[in-house]
Amino acid sequence: MGRTSHQPHICFLILSTLLLSSCLTVTPAPGSDKVHVTRNPADVAACKAVGNIVVPKTSNGTVDMATAATDFRNRTIGLGGNTALVTSGFISVPVEGIAYHCD
């Protein structure tokens, strides 16, 4: 009996958490709008690699398509880069890549 009296509260808590996590936004970092995102390795041939980029997955194991590009650019800035080579995903929804600093 004790288990069923808590069940509606647990379901509400789980549902609320899922709804709130799907509403989260990623704020663009200063300068992230200037990050050049490419899939062409020739674009970064003369640049210095500064780190690997991995967009984190949500609790259900997928990448949030609405925030992936902003998060990818933010992570590039955080690593000191100004160009990002996408190695997994698409230009519009990058999942993994390498941050570069190009002069």
Chimera marker file (.cmm) of the C-alpha trace (Angstrom):
<marker_set name="trace">
<marker id="1" x="0.000" y="0.000" z="0.000" r="1" g="1" b="0" radius="0.5"/>
<marker id="2" x="2.797" y="2.413" z="0.810" r="1" g="1" b="0" radius="0.5"/>
<marker id="3" x="4.276" y="1.837" z="-2.617" r="1" g="1" b="0" radius="0.5"/>
<marker id="4" x="1.112" y="2.838" z="-4.515" r="1" g="1" b="0" radius="0.5"/>
<marker id="5" x="0.603" y="6.001" z="-2.452" r="1" g="1" b="0" radius="0.5"/>
<marker id="6" x="4.015" y="7.301" z="-3.612" r="1" g="1" b="0" radius="0.5"/>
<marker id="7" x="3.686" y="6.101" z="-7.185" r="1" g="1" b="0" radius="0.5"/>
<marker id="8" x="1.812" y="9.186" z="-8.524" r="1" g="1" b="0" radius="0.5"/>
<marker id="9" x="4.440" y="11.470" z="-6.980" r="1" g="1" b="0" radius="0.5"/>
<marker id="10" x="7.298" y="9.501" z="-8.508" r="1" g="1" b="0" radius="0.5"/>
<marker id="11" x="5.625" y="9.500" z="-11.933" r="1" g="1" b="0" radius="0.5"/>
<marker id="12" x="5.071" y="13.260" z="-11.671" r="1" g="1" b="0" radius="0.5"/>
<marker id="13" x="8.704" y="13.819" z="-10.676" r="1" g="1" b="0" radius="0.5"/>
<marker id="14" x="10.020" y="11.725" z="-13.567" r="1" g="1" b="0" radius="0.5"/>
<marker id="15" x="7.705" y="13.409" z="-16.071" r="1" g="1" b="0" radius="0.5"/>
<marker id="16" x="8.614" y="16.881" z="-14.789" r="1" g="1" b="0" radius="0.5"/>
<marker id="17" x="12.323" y="16.131" z="-15.044" r="1" g="1" b="0" radius="0.5"/>
<marker id="18" x="11.963" y="14.881" z="-18.618" r="1" g="1" b="0" radius="0.5"/>
<marker id="19" x="9.923" y="17.905" z="-19.660" r="1" g="1" b="0" radius="0.5"/>
<marker id="20" x="12.306" y="20.377" z="-18.055" r="1" g="1" b="0" radius="0.5"/>
<marker id="21" x="15.387" y="18.736" z="-19.532" r="1" g="1" b="0" radius="0.5"/>
<marker id="22" x="13.876" y="18.951" z="-23.003" r="1" g="1" b="0" radius="0.5"/>
<marker id="23" x="13.298" y="22.694" z="-22.526" r="1" g="1" b="0" radius="0.5"/>
<marker id="24" x="16.874" y="23.556" z="-21.606" r="1" g="1" b="0" radius="0.5"/>
<marker id="25" x="18.650" y="25.964" z="-23.881" r="1" g="1" b="0" radius="0.5"/>
<marker id="26" x="22.319" y="26.553" z="-24.556" r="1" g="1" b="0" radius="0.5"/>
<marker id="27" x="23.389" y="30.191" z="-24.505" r="1" g="1" b="0" radius="0.5"/>
<marker id="28" x="25.960" y="31.091" z="-27.168" r="1" g="1" b="0" radius="0.5"/>
<marker id="29" x="29.399" y="31.916" z="-25.746" r="1" g="1" b="0" radius="0.5"/>
<marker id="30" x="30.899" y="35.271" z="-26.726" r="1" g="1" b="0" radius="0.5"/>
<marker id="31" x="32.583" y="34.827" z="-30.101" r="1" g="1" b="0" radius="0.5"/>
<marker id="32" x="30.923" y="31.507" z="-30.884" r="1" g="1" b="0" radius="0.5"/>
<marker id="33" x="29.039" y="33.103" z="-33.766" r="1" g="1" b="0" radius="0.5"/>
<marker id="34" x="32.393" y="33.625" z="-35.504" r="1" g="1" b="0" radius="0.5"/>
<marker id="35" x="33.509" y="29.967" z="-35.264" r="1" g="1" b="0" radius="0.5"/>
<marker id="36" x="33.950" y="28.451" z="-38.723" r="1" g="1" b="0" radius="0.5"/>
<marker id="37" x="32.456" y="24.943" z="-38.795" r="1" g="1" b="0" radius="0.5"/>
<marker id="38" x="33.570" y="22.648" z="-41.613" r="1" g="1" b="0" radius="0.5"/>
<marker id="39" x="33.703" y="19.022" z="-42.730" r="1" g="1" b="0" radius="0.5"/>
<marker id="40" x="36.613" y="19.692" z="-45.101" r="1" g="1" b="0" radius="0.5"/>
<marker id="41" x="40.021" y="18.735" z="-43.618" r="1" g="1" b="0" radius="0.5"/>
<marker id="42" x="41.746" y="21.038" z="-46.137" r="1" g="1" b="0" radius="0.5"/>
<marker id="43" x="40.160" y="23.999" z="-44.316" r="1" g="1" b="0" radius="0.5"/>
<marker id="44" x="42.231" y="23.215" z="-41.200" r="1" g="1" b="0" radius="0.5"/>
<marker id="45" x="45.436" y="21.933" z="-42.830" r="1" g="1" b="0" radius="0.5"/>
<marker id="46" x="47.465" y="24.982" z="-41.748" r="1" g="1" b="0" radius="0.5"/>
<marker id="47" x="45.789" y="25.322" z="-38.334" r="1" g="1" b="0" radius="0.5"/>
<marker id="48" x="46.790" y="24.102" z="-34.871" r="1" g="1" b="0" radius="0.5"/>
<marker id="49" x="44.558" y="21.479" z="-33.229" r="1" g="1" b="0" radius="0.5"/>
<marker id="50" x="43.589" y="22.582" z="-29.714" r="1" g="1" b="0" radius="0.5"/>
<marker id="51" x="41.300" y="19.780" z="-28.576" r="1" g="1" b="0" radius="0.5"/>
<marker id="52" x="38.553" y="17.285" z="-29.220" r="1" g="1" b="0" radius="0.5"/>
<marker id="53" x="34.903" y="18.283" z="-29.160" r="1" g="1" b="0" radius="0.5"/>
<marker id="54" x="32.117" y="15.976" z="-28.007" r="1" g="1" b="0" radius="0.5"/>
<marker id="55" x="28.576" y="17.270" z="-27.637" r="1" g="1" b="0" radius="0.5"/>
<marker id="56" x="27.131" y="15.536" z="-24.554" r="1" g="1" b="0" radius="0.5"/>
<marker id="57" x="24.155" y="13.252" z="-24.911" r="1" g="1" b="0" radius="0.5"/>
<marker id="58" x="20.866" y="13.758" z="-23.100" r="1" g="1" b="0" radius="0.5"/>
<marker id="59" x="19.632" y="11.358" z="-20.430" r="1" g="1" b="0" radius="0.5"/>
<marker id="60" x="18.000" y="9.203" z="-23.114" r="1" g="1" b="0" radius="0.5"/>
<marker id="61" x="21.312" y="8.780" z="-24.966" r="1" g="1" b="0" radius="0.5"/>
<marker id="62" x="20.717" y="11.136" z="-27.877" r="1" g="1" b="0" radius="0.5"/>
<marker id="63" x="22.097" y="14.528" z="-28.823" r="1" g="1" b="0" radius="0.5"/>
<marker id="64" x="19.709" y="17.470" z="-28.478" r="1" g="1" b="0" radius="0.5"/>
<marker id="65" x="19.374" y="18.545" z="-32.102" r="1" g="1" b="0" radius="0.5"/>
<marker id="66" x="18.072" y="21.981" z="-31.084" r="1" g="1" b="0" radius="0.5"/>
<marker id="67" x="21.215" y="22.895" z="-29.137" r="1" g="1" b="0" radius="0.5"/>
<marker id="68" x="23.972" y="20.750" z="-30.704" r="1" g="1" b="0" radius="0.5"/>
<marker id="69" x="25.356" y="23.409" z="-33.070" r="1" g="1" b="0" radius="0.5"/>
<marker id="70" x="25.515" y="26.073" z="-30.344" r="1" g="1" b="0" radius="0.5"/>
<marker id="71" x="27.089" y="23.651" z="-27.871" r="1" g="1" b="0" radius="0.5"/>
<marker id="72" x="29.631" y="22.557" z="-30.515" r="1" g="1" b="0" radius="0.5"/>
<marker id="73" x="30.649" y="26.173" z="-31.218" r="1" g="1" b="0" radius="0.5"/>
<marker id="74" x="30.795" y="26.971" z="-27.479" r="1" g="1" b="0" radius="0.5"/>
<marker id="75" x="33.100" y="24.016" z="-26.854" r="1" g="1" b="0" radius="0.5"/>
<marker id="76" x="35.347" y="25.178" z="-29.698" r="1" g="1" b="0" radius="0.5"/>
<marker id="77" x="35.638" y="28.615" z="-28.047" r="1" g="1" b="0" radius="0.5"/>
<marker id="78" x="36.253" y="26.960" z="-24.662" r="1" g="1" b="0" radius="0.5"/>
<marker id="79" x="39.222" y="25.083" z="-26.108" r="1" g="1" b="0" radius="0.5"/>
<marker id="80" x="40.687" y="28.272" z="-27.577" r="1" g="1" b="0" radius="0.5"/>
<marker id="81" x="39.670" y="27.483" z="-31.136" r="1" g="1" b="0" radius="0.5"/>
<marker id="82" x="38.098" y="29.525" z="-33.884" r="1" g="1" b="0" radius="0.5"/>
<marker id="83" x="37.461" y="26.700" z="-36.373" r="1" g="1" b="0" radius="0.5"/>
<marker id="84" x="35.871" y="23.287" z="-35.856" r="1" g="1" b="0" radius="0.5"/>
<marker id="85" x="36.185" y="20.214" z="-38.037" r="1" g="1" b="0" radius="0.5"/>
<marker id="86" x="33.090" y="18.002" z="-37.757" r="1" g="1" b="0" radius="0.5"/>
<marker id="87" x="34.063" y="14.316" z="-37.612" r="1" g="1" b="0" radius="0.5"/>
<marker id="88" x="30.654" y="12.929" z="-36.627" r="1" g="1" b="0" radius="0.5"/>
<marker id="89" x="27.229" y="14.335" z="-37.343" r="1" g="1" b="0" radius="0.5"/>
<marker id="90" x="26.276" y="17.074" z="-39.763" r="1" g="1" b="0" radius="0.5"/>
<marker id="91" x="27.190" y="20.748" z="-40.079" r="1" g="1" b="0" radius="0.5"/>
<marker id="92" x="23.739" y="21.632" z="-38.710" r="1" g="1" b="0" radius="0.5"/>
<marker id="93" x="23.906" y="18.980" z="-35.943" r="1" g="1" b="0" radius="0.5"/>
<marker id="94" x="27.576" y="18.319" z="-35.161" r="1" g="1" b="0" radius="0.5"/>
<marker id="95" x="28.215" y="15.596" z="-32.596" r="1" g="1" b="0" radius="0.5"/>
<marker id="96" x="32.005" y="15.206" z="-32.498" r="1" g="1" b="0" radius="0.5"/>
<marker id="97" x="34.935" y="17.035" z="-33.965" r="1" g="1" b="0" radius="0.5"/>
<marker id="98" x="38.286" y="18.713" z="-33.494" r="1" g="1" b="0" radius="0.5"/>
<marker id="99" x="38.754" y="22.332" z="-32.469" r="1" g="1" b="0" radius="0.5"/>
<marker id="100" x="41.475" y="24.281" z="-34.280" r="1" g="1" b="0" radius="0.5"/>
<marker id="101" x="43.020" y="27.703" z="-33.947" r="1" g="1" b="0" radius="0.5"/>
<marker id="102" x="43.634" y="29.170" z="-37.385" r="1" g="1" b="0" radius="0.5"/>
<marker id="103" x="45.534" y="32.408" z="-38.010" r="1" g="1" b="0" radius="0.5"/>
<link id1="1" id2="2" r="1" g="1" b="0" radius="0.2"/>
<link id1="2" id2="3" r="1" g="1" b="0" radius="0.2"/>
<link id1="3" id2="4" r="1" g="1" b="0" radius="0.2"/>
<link id1="4" id2="5" r="1" g="1" b="0" radius="0.2"/>
<link id1="5" id2="6" r="1" g="1" b="0" radius="0.2"/>
<link id1="6" id2="7" r="1" g="1" b="0" radius="0.2"/>
<link id1="7" id2="8" r="1" g="1" b="0" radius="0.2"/>
<link id1="8" id2="9" r="1" g="1" b="0" radius="0.2"/>
<link id1="9" id2="10" r="1" g="1" b="0" radius="0.2"/>
<link id1="10" id2="11" r="1" g="1" b="0" radius="0.2"/>
<link id1="11" id2="12" r="1" g="1" b="0" radius="0.2"/>
<link id1="12" id2="13" r="1" g="1" b="0" radius="0.2"/>
<link id1="13" id2="14" r="1" g="1" b="0" radius="0.2"/>
<link id1="14" id2="15" r="1" g="1" b="0" radius="0.2"/>
<link id1="15" id2="16" r="1" g="1" b="0" radius="0.2"/>
<link id1="16" id2="17" r="1" g="1" b="0" radius="0.2"/>
<link id1="17" id2="18" r="1" g="1" b="0" radius="0.2"/>
<link id1="18" id2="19" r="1" g="1" b="0" radius="0.2"/>
<link id1="19" id2="20" r="1" g="1" b="0" radius="0.2"/>
<link id1="20" id2="21" r="1" g="1" b="0" radius="0.2"/>
<link id1="21" id2="22" r="1" g="1" b="0" radius="0.2"/>
<link id1="22" id2="23" r="1" g="1" b="0" radius="0.2"/>
<link id1="23" id2="24" r="1" g="1" b="0" radius="0.2"/>
<link id1="24" id2="25" r="1" g="1" b="0" radius="0.2"/>
<link id1="25" id2="26" r="1" g="1" b="0" radius="0.2"/>
<link id1="26" id2="27" r="1" g="1" b="0" radius="0.2"/>
<link id1="27" id2="28" r="1" g="1" b="0" radius="0.2"/>
<link id1="28" id2="29" r="1" g="1" b="0" radius="0.2"/>
<link id1="29" id2="30" r="1" g="1" b="0" radius="0.2"/>
<link id1="30" id2="31" r="1" g="1" b="0" radius="0.2"/>
<link id1="31" id2="32" r="1" g="1" b="0" radius="0.2"/>
<link id1="32" id2="33" r="1" g="1" b="0" radius="0.2"/>
<link id1="33" id2="34" r="1" g="1" b="0" radius="0.2"/>
<link id1="34" id2="35" r="1" g="1" b="0" radius="0.2"/>
<link id1="35" id2="36" r="1" g="1" b="0" radius="0.2"/>
<link id1="36" id2="37" r="1" g="1" b="0" radius="0.2"/>
<link id1="37" id2="38" r="1" g="1" b="0" radius="0.2"/>
<link id1="38" id2="39" r="1" g="1" b="0" radius="0.2"/>
<link id1="39" id2="40" r="1" g="1" b="0" radius="0.2"/>
<link id1="40" id2="41" r="1" g="1" b="0" radius="0.2"/>
<link id1="41" id2="42" r="1" g="1" b="0" radius="0.2"/>
<link id1="42" id2="43" r="1" g="1" b="0" radius="0.2"/>
<link id1="43" id2="44" r="1" g="1" b="0" radius="0.2"/>
<link id1="44" id2="45" r="1" g="1" b="0" radius="0.2"/>
<link id1="45" id2="46" r="1" g="1" b="0" radius="0.2"/>
<link id1="46" id2="47" r="1" g="1" b="0" radius="0.2"/>
<link id1="47" id2="48" r="1" g="1" b="0" radius="0.2"/>
<link id1="48" id2="49" r="1" g="1" b="0" radius="0.2"/>
<link id1="49" id2="50" r="1" g="1" b="0" radius="0.2"/>
<link id1="50" id2="51" r="1" g="1" b="0" radius="0.2"/>
<link id1="51" id2="52" r="1" g="1" b="0" radius="0.2"/>
<link id1="52" id2="53" r="1" g="1" b="0" radius="0.2"/>
<link id1="53" id2="54" r="1" g="1" b="0" radius="0.2"/>
<link id1="54" id2="55" r="1" g="1" b="0" radius="0.2"/>
<link id1="55" id2="56" r="1" g="1" b="0" radius="0.2"/>
<link id1="56" id2="57" r="1" g="1" b="0" radius="0.2"/>
<link id1="57" id2="58" r="1" g="1" b="0" radius="0.2"/>
<link id1="58" id2="59" r="1" g="1" b="0" radius="0.2"/>
<link id1="59" id2="60" r="1" g="1" b="0" radius="0.2"/>
<link id1="60" id2="61" r="1" g="1" b="0" radius="0.2"/>
<link id1="61" id2="62" r="1" g="1" b="0" radius="0.2"/>
<link id1="62" id2="63" r="1" g="1" b="0" radius="0.2"/>
<link id1="63" id2="64" r="1" g="1" b="0" radius="0.2"/>
<link id1="64" id2="65" r="1" g="1" b="0" radius="0.2"/>
<link id1="65" id2="66" r="1" g="1" b="0" radius="0.2"/>
<link id1="66" id2="67" r="1" g="1" b="0" radius="0.2"/>
<link id1="67" id2="68" r="1" g="1" b="0" radius="0.2"/>
<link id1="68" id2="69" r="1" g="1" b="0" radius="0.2"/>
<link id1="69" id2="70" r="1" g="1" b="0" radius="0.2"/>
<link id1="70" id2="71" r="1" g="1" b="0" radius="0.2"/>
<link id1="71" id2="72" r="1" g="1" b="0" radius="0.2"/>
<link id1="72" id2="73" r="1" g="1" b="0" radius="0.2"/>
<link id1="73" id2="74" r="1" g="1" b="0" radius="0.2"/>
<link id1="74" id2="75" r="1" g="1" b="0" radius="0.2"/>
<link id1="75" id2="76" r="1" g="1" b="0" radius="0.2"/>
<link id1="76" id2="77" r="1" g="1" b="0" radius="0.2"/>
<link id1="77" id2="78" r="1" g="1" b="0" radius="0.2"/>
<link id1="78" id2="79" r="1" g="1" b="0" radius="0.2"/>
<link id1="79" id2="80" r="1" g="1" b="0" radius="0.2"/>
<link id1="80" id2="81" r="1" g="1" b="0" radius="0.2"/>
<link id1="81" id2="82" r="1" g="1" b="0" radius="0.2"/>
<link id1="82" id2="83" r="1" g="1" b="0" radius="0.2"/>
<link id1="83" id2="84" r="1" g="1" b="0" radius="0.2"/>
<link id1="84" id2="85" r="1" g="1" b="0" radius="0.2"/>
<link id1="85" id2="86" r="1" g="1" b="0" radius="0.2"/>
<link id1="86" id2="87" r="1" g="1" b="0" radius="0.2"/>
<link id1="87" id2="88" r="1" g="1" b="0" radius="0.2"/>
<link id1="88" id2="89" r="1" g="1" b="0" radius="0.2"/>
<link id1="89" id2="90" r="1" g="1" b="0" radius="0.2"/>
<link id1="90" id2="91" r="1" g="1" b="0" radius="0.2"/>
<link id1="91" id2="92" r="1" g="1" b="0" radius="0.2"/>
<link id1="92" id2="93" r="1" g="1" b="0" radius="0.2"/>
<link id1="93" id2="94" r="1" g="1" b="0" radius="0.2"/>
<link id1="94" id2="95" r="1" g="1" b="0" radius="0.2"/>
<link id1="95" id2="96" r="1" g="1" b="0" radius="0.2"/>
<link id1="96" id2="97" r="1" g="1" b="0" radius="0.2"/>
<link id1="97" id2="98" r="1" g="1" b="0" radius="0.2"/>
<link id1="98" id2="99" r="1" g="1" b="0" radius="0.2"/>
<link id1="99" id2="100" r="1" g="1" b="0" radius="0.2"/>
<link id1="100" id2="101" r="1" g="1" b="0" radius="0.2"/>
<link id1="101" id2="102" r="1" g="1" b="0" radius="0.2"/>
<link id1="102" id2="103" r="1" g="1" b="0" radius="0.2"/>
</marker_set>
